[in-house]
Amino acid sequence: MDERQLTPEAASDGGAELDMRGITKRFGDVVANRQVDFVVRRGEVHALVGENGAGKSTLMRIAAGIMRPDEGGIRVSGETRSFASARDAAAAGIGMVHQHFSLVPSLTIAENIFLAEPPNQFGVLDPKLLRRRAAELSTRYRLDLPTDGKVGNQPVGVQQRVEILKALLTGRKILILDEPTAVLTPQEADHLFATLRALRASGHTIILITHKLREVFAVADRITVMRDGRAFPPVAAAESNPSELARMMVGRDVLLRRPNATQATPGPEALRLDAVSCRNDRGATALDAVSLTLHAGEILGIAGVNGNGQDELVEVVAGLRQPSQGRIVVVGRDVTTARSPRARRAAGIAHIPTDRMRRGVALPATVAENLMLGPHERPPLSRGPWLQSNAVRAFADTLIDRFGIRTPSAAAPVAALSGGNVQKVVVARELTGEVTVLLAANPTRGVDIGAAEFIHRQLEEARARGAGVLLVSSELDEVRALSDRILVMAGGRFAGPFAPDVSEHELGVYMGGGDRAMLGSEAGAQHDGAA
């Protein structure tokens, strides 16, 4: 199908619950929303998709009263509205469930639900009434909540349902969910989708902000794609497909799932962790005596829900965090005491960090200066204490061309680049030179589908050149598509290893802290044991 043009719908849909017209929002010189028309019908699940920076979250913050548009108007159930705050939007029946929850961990689920407006009997707070009302609401909306449990002791999926119920409590008929599956296991995501279908059946209107195409087709009735601050006309989910949506999001054909056709030929041990433990920034145990072996010429994927020790694992190997016990061995050499990123880099470890802006680049520096970090200490880029400007410029131009970095020039500040091109700068630098171990932490987070496709190819090429690649990603599809073996991380420990064709259901059980006993006959004996 030819790419659809970025034009508004000709007229307002009949039965529109939310009708946003000509919405424009500027942040300085940046136009986040550019004359956007967005119409959601009553009683539908409408997916709003696009890459980070496409403008979808800004548009929905305007709908939820968190931001005000510079131009354009909003109608809710046919009535013109102007929101000065989220309270105004809530009064009009619009609620937004954000990625980061606003719950009190020490309170029960029932107490969190009624925190703002607790039910009372003759002016006195009645705990039994609180629990009974919460249970009634949970049953009415099929949310299956253990209302007596402390929120802090509940899985993330349960906490999310608490946030949804809080929004429903005040009679909101339009629910906006911002990347709702970002921290869920596959099983929790399926439960969420069932909840959304039940809410749709009860007459609620759901807007799902996401960049994950799989979940769009699991639950959405219609889909609006945004790109560069503009919106395409909506399409019916039943009449579209992931490839078409990807083409609309990026502007060209994209290989959504790279077939893992290149067979790995694992070589000798590249990296070994022996019973490594460490604590997180809060002083709690993040890694609990974990061990793994990564071979040269393979991609070892680490799957898991965010916050289960993955960040600390990468930081310990990269030299950014010190282990409290255990050994780190690179190609037979104990580097545990080489306690700095520079020392680990000298041992052959390259690092693509999760947070590229904080740890991947120096934003005020030029593209060339960022690309040369590391190699700048050696010829031909330097002679003694002196940088060789011609060699630096030629080196940068070569990498810009090889990795397709879109920049006005090598002298442009990296802060002026898009997120995807900043990530390409990091990938280009880290894959230059002799790489024994490549730590790739969420390497495609926040980049467009085209850039993600390119980065995946670079990881596969690094493997083909003999590097051991440790791929840590919260994107389960990414881990399954690229990895030769998979470990699941939950509670600072590993489960596995698993073959790349392992079912998403099985991985989800382990991601949620389960074990083989919970799988019944589905779990194969080949998935038992340590890495």
C-alpha positions as CSV (number, residue, x, y, z in Angstrom):
1,M,0.0,0.0,0.0
2,D,1.2,3.5,-0.8
3,E,2.1,5.7,2.1
4,R,-0.9,7.7,3.3
5,Q,-0.7,11.4,3.1
6,L,-0.5,13.5,6.3
7,T,-3.9,15.2,5.9
8,P,-6.7,15.6,8.4
9,E,-10.0,13.8,8.3
10,A,-12.4,15.7,6.1
11,A,-15.1,15.9,8.9
12,S,-15.7,15.1,12.4
13,D,-16.6,11.4,13.0
14,G,-20.1,10.8,14.2
15,G,-20.2,9.7,17.8
16,A,-16.8,11.3,18.5
17,E,-16.0,11.2,22.2
18,L,-12.8,13.2,21.8
19,D,-12.3,15.6,18.9
20,M,-9.0,17.6,18.7
21,R,-8.6,19.9,15.8
22,G,-5.7,21.9,14.5
23,I,-3.6,21.3,17.6
24,T,-0.2,23.0,17.5
25,K,2.3,23.0,20.3
26,R,5.7,24.7,20.3
27,F,8.6,24.5,22.6
28,G,10.9,27.3,21.5
29,D,11.9,26.6,17.9
30,V,10.7,23.0,18.1
31,V,7.2,22.3,16.9
32,A,6.0,19.2,18.8
33,N,2.5,19.1,17.3
34,R,1.8,20.7,13.9
35,Q,-1.9,21.3,13.1
36,V,-2.9,17.8,14.4
37,D,-6.4,16.5,14.0
38,F,-7.2,13.5,16.3
39,V,-10.7,12.0,16.6
40,V,-11.6,9.1,18.9
41,R,-15.0,7.5,18.7
42,R,-17.1,6.6,21.7
43,G,-16.5,3.1,23.1
44,E,-13.3,2.2,21.1
45,V,-9.7,1.4,21.8
46,H,-7.7,3.8,19.7
47,A,-3.9,3.3,19.5
48,L,-1.7,6.4,19.0
49,V,1.6,5.2,17.7
50,G,4.9,6.7,16.6
51,E,8.5,6.8,17.6
52,N,9.8,8.8,20.5
53,G,9.7,12.5,19.5
54,A,6.8,12.0,17.1
55,G,4.6,14.2,19.3
56,K,2.1,11.6,20.6
57,S,2.8,12.2,24.3
58,T,2.6,15.9,23.9
59,L,-0.8,15.6,22.1
60,M,-2.2,13.4,24.9
61,R,-0.9,15.7,27.6
62,I,-2.8,18.5,26.0
63,A,-5.9,16.2,26.0
64,A,-5.4,15.5,29.7
65,G,-5.0,19.2,30.6
66,I,-1.4,18.9,31.6
67,M,-0.3,21.2,28.7
68,R,-2.2,23.9,26.8
69,P,-2.1,24.1,23.0
70,D,-0.8,27.1,21.2
71,E,-3.4,26.7,18.6
72,G,-6.4,24.5,18.0
73,G,-9.5,23.3,19.9
74,I,-10.9,20.3,21.8
75,R,-14.4,18.9,22.0
76,V,-15.5,16.2,24.4
77,S,-18.8,14.5,23.7
78,G,-19.7,17.3,21.3
79,E,-19.0,20.1,23.8
80,T,-16.2,22.6,23.3
81,R,-13.7,22.5,26.2
82,S,-10.7,24.5,27.3
83,F,-8.5,22.9,30.0
84,A,-6.3,25.0,32.3
85,S,-5.3,21.9,34.3
86,A,-5.6,18.2,34.7
87,R,-8.4,18.8,37.1
88,D,-10.4,20.5,34.4
89,A,-9.8,17.5,32.0
90,A,-10.9,15.1,34.8
91,A,-14.1,17.1,35.3
92,A,-14.7,16.6,31.5
93,G,-14.2,12.8,31.9
94,I,-10.6,12.4,30.8
95,G,-8.0,10.6,32.9
96,M,-4.4,9.7,32.1
97,V,-2.5,6.8,33.5
98,H,1.2,7.6,33.2
99,Q,4.2,5.3,32.9
100,H,5.4,6.2,36.4
101,F,2.7,5.5,39.0
102,S,1.7,7.8,41.8
103,L,0.9,5.3,44.5
104,V,1.9,5.1,48.2
105,P,3.7,1.8,48.7
106,S,3.0,1.6,52.4
107,L,-0.8,1.8,52.0
108,T,-3.2,-0.9,50.9
109,I,-4.7,-1.1,47.5
110,A,-8.1,0.1,48.9
111,E,-6.4,3.0,50.7
112,N,-4.6,4.1,47.5
113,I,-7.8,3.9,45.5
114,F,-9.7,6.2,47.8
115,L,-6.8,8.4,48.9
116,A,-8.2,11.6,47.5
117,E,-11.9,11.0,48.4
118,P,-12.3,8.2,51.0
119,P,-15.8,6.9,51.6
120,N,-17.1,7.5,55.1
121,Q,-19.9,6.5,57.4
122,F,-21.5,9.5,59.2
123,G,-18.2,11.5,58.7
124,V,-16.0,8.7,60.1
125,L,-13.6,6.7,58.0
126,D,-14.6,3.0,58.0
127,P,-11.9,0.6,57.0
128,K,-14.4,-2.1,56.3
129,L,-16.4,0.2,54.0
130,L,-13.2,1.2,52.3
131,R,-12.4,-2.4,51.5
132,R,-15.9,-3.3,50.5
133,R,-16.2,-0.4,48.1
134,A,-12.8,-1.2,46.6
135,A,-13.8,-4.8,46.1
136,E,-17.0,-3.8,44.5
137,L,-15.3,-1.5,42.0
138,S,-12.6,-4.2,41.3
139,T,-15.3,-6.7,40.5
140,R,-17.4,-4.2,38.4
141,Y,-14.4,-3.4,36.1
142,R,-13.0,-7.0,36.2
143,L,-9.7,-5.8,37.5
144,D,-9.1,-8.7,40.0
145,L,-7.4,-6.6,42.7
146,P,-6.4,-8.0,46.2
147,T,-7.7,-4.9,47.9
148,D,-6.3,-5.7,51.3
149,G,-2.7,-6.0,50.0
150,K,-0.1,-3.4,50.5
151,V,0.7,-1.7,47.1
152,G,4.4,-1.9,47.6
153,N,4.2,-5.7,47.8
154,Q,2.3,-6.1,44.5
155,P,3.6,-6.9,41.0
156,V,3.8,-4.0,38.6
157,G,0.8,-5.2,36.6
158,V,-1.4,-5.1,39.8
159,Q,-0.1,-1.6,40.6
160,Q,-1.1,-0.5,37.1
161,R,-4.6,-1.8,37.5
162,V,-4.8,0.2,40.7
163,E,-4.0,3.4,38.8
164,I,-6.7,2.5,36.2
165,L,-9.3,2.0,38.9
166,K,-8.3,5.3,40.5
167,A,-9.0,7.0,37.2
168,L,-12.3,5.2,36.8
169,L,-13.4,6.0,40.3
170,T,-14.1,9.7,39.4
171,G,-16.4,8.7,36.5
172,R,-13.9,9.3,33.8
173,K,-15.1,7.8,30.5
174,I,-11.9,8.5,28.4
175,L,-8.7,6.8,29.6
176,I,-5.3,7.6,28.2
177,L,-2.6,5.0,28.9
178,D,1.0,6.1,28.2
179,E,3.2,3.1,27.1
180,P,1.3,0.9,29.5
181,T,3.2,-2.3,28.8
182,A,6.7,-0.8,29.3
183,V,7.3,-2.6,32.6
184,L,5.0,-5.6,32.3
185,T,5.7,-9.2,31.6
186,P,3.9,-10.8,28.6
187,Q,1.3,-12.3,31.0
188,E,0.7,-9.0,32.7
189,A,0.3,-7.3,29.3
190,D,-2.3,-9.9,28.3
191,H,-4.2,-9.3,31.5
192,L,-4.1,-5.5,30.8
193,F,-5.5,-6.1,27.3
194,A,-8.4,-8.2,28.7
195,T,-9.1,-5.3,31.1
196,L,-9.1,-2.8,28.2
197,R,-11.5,-5.0,26.3
198,A,-13.8,-5.2,29.3
199,L,-13.7,-1.4,29.7
200,R,-14.5,-0.9,26.1
201,A,-17.5,-3.3,26.4
202,S,-18.8,-1.2,29.3
203,G,-18.7,2.0,27.2
204,H,-15.4,3.5,28.0
205,T,-13.1,5.0,25.4
206,I,-9.4,4.0,25.6
207,I,-6.5,5.8,24.0
208,L,-3.3,3.7,24.0
209,I,0.0,5.5,23.5
210,T,2.6,3.1,22.3
211,H,5.4,2.3,19.9
212,K,5.0,-1.5,20.1
213,L,3.1,-2.7,17.0
214,R,2.3,-6.1,18.4
215,E,0.1,-4.8,21.2
216,V,-1.6,-2.4,18.8
217,F,-3.1,-5.3,16.9
218,A,-3.8,-7.2,20.1
219,V,-6.4,-4.7,21.3
220,A,-6.9,-1.6,19.2
221,D,-10.0,-0.9,16.9
222,R,-8.4,2.0,15.1
223,I,-4.9,3.4,14.9
224,T,-3.5,6.9,14.3
225,V,0.2,7.2,13.4
226,M,2.2,10.3,14.2
227,R,5.5,11.3,12.6
228,D,7.5,14.5,13.0
229,G,4.6,16.2,14.9
230,R,2.0,15.4,12.3
231,A,-0.8,12.8,12.3
232,F,-1.9,10.5,9.5
233,P,-5.6,9.8,9.1
234,P,-6.6,6.9,11.3
235,V,-6.8,3.4,9.9
236,A,-8.8,0.4,11.1
237,A,-6.7,-2.2,12.8
238,A,-8.4,-4.9,10.8
239,E,-7.4,-3.3,7.5
240,S,-3.8,-2.6,8.4
241,N,-0.7,-4.6,9.3
242,P,2.6,-4.0,11.2
243,S,4.6,-3.4,8.0
244,E,2.2,-0.7,6.8
245,L,2.3,1.1,10.1
246,A,6.1,0.9,10.3
247,R,6.3,2.4,6.8
248,M,4.0,5.2,7.9
249,M,6.1,5.8,11.1
250,V,9.5,5.9,9.3
251,G,8.7,6.8,5.7
252,R,10.2,3.7,4.1
253,D,10.0,-0.1,4.2
254,V,11.5,-1.6,7.3
255,L,12.4,-5.1,8.2
256,L,10.5,-5.4,11.5
257,R,11.9,-8.7,12.7
258,R,15.4,-9.7,11.7
259,P,15.4,-13.4,11.1
260,N,18.3,-14.9,13.1
261,A,19.5,-16.8,10.1
262,T,23.2,-16.3,10.6
263,Q,24.3,-19.2,12.7
264,A,26.6,-18.3,15.6
265,T,29.9,-20.1,15.8
266,P,30.8,-19.6,19.5
267,G,34.5,-19.5,20.1
268,P,36.4,-19.4,23.4
269,E,35.2,-17.7,26.5
270,A,35.0,-13.9,26.1
271,L,33.5,-12.9,29.5
272,R,32.8,-14.8,32.7
273,L,31.1,-13.7,35.9
274,D,31.7,-15.9,38.9
275,A,29.2,-15.3,41.8
276,V,29.1,-11.6,41.3
277,S,27.0,-9.5,43.8
278,C,26.5,-5.8,44.1
279,R,24.1,-3.3,45.6
280,N,22.0,-0.6,43.9
281,D,22.0,3.1,44.7
282,R,19.5,2.5,47.5
283,G,21.8,0.0,49.2
284,A,19.6,-3.0,48.4
285,T,21.0,-6.2,46.7
286,A,20.8,-5.7,42.9
287,L,22.9,-8.7,41.8
288,D,22.7,-11.8,44.0
289,A,25.8,-14.0,43.3
290,V,25.1,-14.2,39.6
291,S,27.3,-16.2,37.2
292,L,27.3,-16.3,33.4
293,T,29.6,-17.2,30.5
294,L,29.6,-15.3,27.2
295,H,31.5,-16.8,24.3
296,A,33.2,-15.0,21.4
297,G,31.0,-15.0,18.4
298,E,27.7,-15.2,20.1
299,I,24.9,-12.8,21.3
300,L,23.7,-13.6,24.8
301,G,20.4,-11.9,25.5
302,I,19.3,-10.8,29.0
303,A,15.5,-10.4,29.2
304,G,13.6,-9.1,32.2
305,V,11.3,-6.4,33.5
306,N,13.1,-3.1,34.2
307,G,14.5,-2.8,37.7
308,N,15.5,-6.4,38.3
309,G,19.3,-5.8,38.2
310,Q,20.0,-5.4,34.5
311,D,21.4,-1.9,34.9
312,E,23.7,-2.9,37.7
313,L,24.8,-5.9,35.7
314,V,26.0,-3.8,32.8
315,E,27.5,-1.2,35.1
316,V,29.5,-3.8,37.0
317,V,31.0,-5.3,33.8
318,A,31.7,-1.8,32.4
319,G,33.5,-0.7,35.5
320,L,30.9,1.9,36.5
321,R,29.9,0.0,39.7
322,Q,32.0,-2.1,42.0
323,P,30.9,-5.6,43.0
324,S,30.7,-6.5,46.6
325,Q,31.9,-10.1,45.8
326,G,32.7,-12.3,42.9
327,R,35.1,-12.2,39.9
328,I,34.9,-10.7,36.4
329,V,37.1,-12.4,33.8
330,V,37.7,-11.2,30.3
331,V,39.4,-13.7,27.9
332,G,40.9,-15.5,30.9
333,R,42.1,-12.4,32.6
334,D,40.7,-11.3,36.0
335,V,39.7,-7.7,35.6
336,T,37.7,-7.4,38.8
337,T,40.3,-5.0,40.3
338,A,40.5,-2.9,37.1
339,R,38.0,-0.5,38.6
340,S,37.4,2.1,36.0
341,P,35.7,2.3,32.6
342,R,39.0,3.2,31.0
343,A,40.6,0.0,32.4
344,R,37.8,-2.1,31.2
345,R,37.9,-0.5,27.8
346,A,41.6,-1.4,27.6
347,A,40.7,-5.0,28.4
348,G,38.5,-5.0,25.2
349,I,35.1,-4.1,26.7
350,A,32.9,-1.7,24.7
351,H,29.7,-0.2,26.2
352,I,26.5,1.1,24.6
353,P,24.8,2.5,27.7
354,T,21.0,2.7,28.3
355,D,21.2,6.4,28.9
356,R,23.0,7.8,25.9
357,M,22.6,11.4,26.9
358,R,24.1,11.0,30.4
359,R,26.7,8.3,29.8
360,G,27.0,7.9,26.0
361,V,28.0,11.3,24.7
362,A,29.3,14.7,25.7
363,L,26.4,16.9,24.4
364,P,28.3,20.2,24.0
365,A,31.2,18.5,22.1
366,T,31.2,18.0,18.4
367,V,30.3,14.8,16.5
368,A,34.0,14.4,15.7
369,E,35.1,14.8,19.3
370,N,32.5,12.3,20.5
371,L,33.5,9.8,17.9
372,M,37.2,9.9,18.7
373,L,36.8,9.4,22.5
374,G,39.0,6.4,23.3
375,P,41.0,6.1,20.1
376,H,42.1,9.7,20.5
377,E,45.0,8.5,22.8
378,R,46.6,6.5,20.0
379,P,48.1,7.2,16.5
380,P,47.0,8.2,14.0
381,L,44.7,10.5,16.0
382,S,47.4,11.7,18.3
383,R,51.1,12.0,18.5
384,G,52.3,12.3,22.0
385,P,50.1,14.9,23.7
386,W,49.0,16.4,20.4
387,L,45.8,15.6,18.5
388,Q,46.2,15.5,14.7
389,S,43.3,17.6,13.5
390,N,43.4,16.2,9.9
391,A,43.4,12.6,11.1
392,V,40.6,13.3,13.5
393,R,38.5,14.9,10.8
394,A,39.1,12.0,8.3
395,F,38.4,9.4,11.1
396,A,35.1,11.1,11.9
397,D,34.0,11.5,8.3
398,T,34.7,7.8,7.7
399,L,32.5,6.8,10.6
400,I,29.8,9.3,9.7
401,D,29.6,7.7,6.2
402,R,29.9,4.1,7.4
403,F,27.2,4.4,10.1
404,G,24.9,6.7,8.2
405,I,25.0,9.5,10.8
406,R,22.9,12.4,9.7
407,T,24.7,15.5,10.7
408,P,25.5,18.8,9.0
409,S,29.2,18.1,9.5
410,A,31.6,16.4,11.9
411,A,32.0,19.8,13.5
412,A,28.3,20.1,14.5
413,P,27.5,19.7,18.2
414,V,26.1,16.3,19.0
415,A,23.3,18.0,21.0
416,A,21.9,19.2,17.6
417,L,21.3,15.6,16.4
418,S,18.2,13.5,16.7
419,G,18.0,10.7,19.2
420,G,18.6,8.1,16.6
421,N,21.7,9.8,15.2
422,V,23.1,10.4,18.7
423,Q,22.7,6.6,19.3
424,K,24.5,6.0,16.0
425,V,27.4,8.1,17.2
426,V,27.6,5.9,20.3
427,V,27.4,2.7,18.3
428,A,30.0,3.9,15.8
429,R,32.5,4.8,18.5
430,E,32.0,1.6,20.5
431,L,32.4,-0.7,17.5
432,T,35.6,1.0,16.3
433,G,38.8,-0.9,17.1
434,E,39.3,-4.3,18.7
435,V,36.2,-5.3,20.6
436,T,36.3,-8.4,22.7
437,V,33.0,-7.9,24.6
438,L,30.2,-5.6,23.6
439,L,27.8,-4.5,26.3
440,A,24.6,-3.4,24.4
441,A,22.1,-2.0,27.0
442,N,18.7,-1.2,25.4
443,P,20.6,-0.2,22.2
444,T,17.5,0.8,20.3
445,R,15.6,2.6,23.1
446,G,14.0,5.8,21.8
447,V,15.2,5.4,18.2
448,D,13.0,5.1,15.1
449,I,12.4,1.7,13.5
450,G,14.9,2.4,10.7
451,A,17.7,3.2,13.1
452,A,16.8,0.2,15.2
453,E,17.1,-2.0,12.1
454,F,20.5,-0.6,11.4
455,I,21.7,-1.1,15.0
456,H,20.5,-4.7,15.0
457,R,22.6,-5.3,11.9
458,Q,25.7,-3.8,13.6
459,L,25.3,-6.1,16.6
460,E,25.1,-9.1,14.3
461,E,28.2,-7.9,12.4
462,A,30.1,-7.5,15.7
463,R,29.2,-11.1,16.5
464,A,30.4,-12.2,13.1
465,R,33.7,-10.5,13.7
466,G,34.2,-12.6,16.8
467,A,33.0,-10.3,19.6
468,G,30.9,-11.6,22.4
469,V,27.7,-9.5,22.6
470,L,25.8,-9.1,25.9
471,L,22.4,-7.7,24.8
472,V,20.4,-6.4,27.7
473,S,17.0,-5.2,26.6
474,S,13.5,-4.6,27.9
475,E,12.1,-5.4,24.5
476,L,11.4,-9.1,24.4
477,D,11.0,-9.2,20.6
478,E,14.5,-7.7,20.3
479,V,16.0,-10.3,22.6
480,R,14.3,-13.2,20.9
481,A,15.2,-12.0,17.4
482,L,18.9,-11.4,18.0
483,S,20.1,-13.8,20.7
484,D,21.8,-17.1,20.4
485,R,21.0,-17.9,24.0
486,I,18.7,-16.0,26.5
487,L,18.9,-15.5,30.2
488,V,16.0,-14.1,32.2
489,M,16.8,-11.7,35.1
490,A,14.4,-11.4,38.0
491,G,15.1,-10.2,41.5
492,G,18.9,-10.0,40.8
493,R,19.2,-13.6,39.7
494,F,19.3,-15.5,36.4
495,A,17.0,-18.2,35.0
496,G,18.0,-20.1,32.0
497,P,19.7,-20.4,29.6
498,F,16.9,-20.6,27.0
499,A,17.0,-21.2,23.2
500,P,15.9,-18.2,21.1
501,D,12.8,-20.1,20.0
502,V,11.5,-20.2,23.6
503,S,7.9,-19.2,23.9
504,E,7.0,-15.7,25.1
505,H,4.8,-17.3,27.7
506,E,7.6,-19.3,29.2
507,L,9.9,-16.2,29.3
508,G,7.1,-14.2,30.9
509,V,6.7,-16.7,33.7
510,Y,10.4,-16.4,34.6
511,M,10.3,-12.6,34.2
512,G,7.6,-12.5,36.8
513,G,9.8,-14.5,39.2
514,G,8.2,-17.9,38.6
515,D,9.9,-21.2,38.0
516,R,9.6,-24.4,36.0
517,A,6.9,-25.7,38.4
518,M,4.6,-22.9,37.3
519,L,4.9,-23.9,33.7
520,G,3.7,-27.4,34.2
521,S,4.3,-29.6,31.1
522,E,5.3,-26.5,29.0
523,A,8.7,-26.2,30.6
524,G,11.4,-28.2,28.9
525,A,14.2,-29.8,30.9
526,Q,16.6,-28.1,28.5
527,H,15.8,-24.8,30.1
528,D,16.8,-25.9,33.6
529,G,20.1,-24.9,35.3
530,A,22.4,-22.1,35.5
531,A,24.2,-20.2,32.7
